[in-house]
Amino acid sequence: MRLFIAIPVSPAVRAALLHTAAQMKRLGSGTFARPENLHLTLAFLGETERLAAARGALDRACEKAAPFSMAVGGLGRFGDLWWAGVEENARLEHLALEIQQTLREEGFAIERRPWKPHITLVRRWRGPDPDLCLPDTAMSVEWVSLLKSERVDGRLVYTELYRRPL
């Protein structure tokens, strides 16, 4: 199974992201994230069958975490991938780093590059740089999800395997 840990976006954030994606579709083309797949990745575990270990690590990492708010806004890019940004948030960063460290302690090979919180909107963008504004939209983070990523009939599908309340 290909696993990752993420924060699903709220309905209000999803609506703002979909509005921006619709504007981008008028300017160019690419592989746009499906609405139900919009999320903020906290840690990527990759191919593993160690579901119980991942779930246990997530439980330990979130023991002291409490719900918090975060704001999504602004656009950025990594090459031909465009994303929505997340305002600097110490609680979000602490949660992500705690999850990543706990997974490493459990033996998962988690990347050590700096973590850049973002929500992918489109991959393989072909078009001009969009001069668009994604207004800040706040959301409450009350849980994190352990998700499985797989291709089903050629489409990327994310299935929630476990939800850990904060």
Secondary structure, DSSP 4 states (H G I P E B T S, - for coil): -EEEEEEEPPHHHHHHHHHHHHHHHTT-EEEEPPGGG-EEEEEEEEE---HHHHHHHHHHHTTT---EEEEEEEEEEETTEEEEEE---HHHHHHHHHHHHHHHHTT-----SPP--EEEEEEEEESSPP------EEEEE-EEEEEEEEEETTEEEEEEEEEEE-
